[in-house]
Amino acid sequence: GIARLPDFIIDRELADGRLVEILADWSPMNIALHLLTPPSTLRPARVELVIDFLSQRFRNLCTRV
């Protein structure tokens, strides 16, 4: 079969030759990514860390961060 999976999930299988990359020059259309939190001026630090991480990680997918 064919699957589109994140690299971190399949890195080992690709390196071992158990999986073979096909359509290497194909990429899907950009998707919408939303992060919702309750309105609050005092968010826990761990929530802020997750927001910062996701904002940086997916910045190329987002039009508004």
C-alpha positions in Angstrom: 0.0 0.0 0.0 0.8 3.7 -0.1 0.9 5.9 3.0 2.0 9.4 3.8 3.6 9.3 7.2 5.8 11.7 9.3 9.6 11.0 8.9 10.1 10.5 12.6 7.7 7.5 12.5 9.4 5.8 9.5 13.0 6.9 9.6 14.2 3.5 10.9 12.2 1.5 8.3 13.5 3.7 5.5 17.1 3.2 6.7 16.6 -0.6 7.0 15.0 -0.8 3.5 11.7 -2.1 4.9 10.0 0.9 3.3 10.8 2.6 0.0 10.0 6.3 -0.6 8.0 6.9 -3.8 6.7 10.2 -5.1 9.6 12.0 -3.4 9.0 15.3 -5.3 5.2 15.3 -4.6 3.8 17.3 -1.7 0.2 17.8 -0.5 -1.6 21.1 -0.5 -1.2 23.2 2.6 -3.7 22.4 5.4 -5.3 24.5 8.0 -4.0 24.1 11.5 -5.8 25.6 14.5 -4.9 25.6 18.2 -7.7 26.5 20.6 -7.3 27.4 24.2 -9.7 28.8 26.7 -9.5 32.6 27.0 -7.2 33.5 29.8 -4.5 36.0 30.7 -2.8 33.4 32.8 -1.9 30.3 30.8 0.3 27.6 32.3 3.9 27.7 31.2 3.6 24.2 29.6 0.7 25.4 27.5 2.8 28.4 26.3 5.6 26.0 25.5 3.3 23.8 23.4 2.0 26.9 21.6 5.5 28.2 20.9 6.7 24.8 19.7 3.8 24.2 17.4 4.0 27.7 16.0 7.7 27.3 15.1 7.3 23.7 13.8 4.4 24.5 11.5 5.1 28.1 10.6 5.4 27.2 6.9 1.9 25.8 7.0 0.3 28.8 8.8 -0.7 32.1 7.3 -1.5 33.5 10.8 0.3 32.6 14.0 
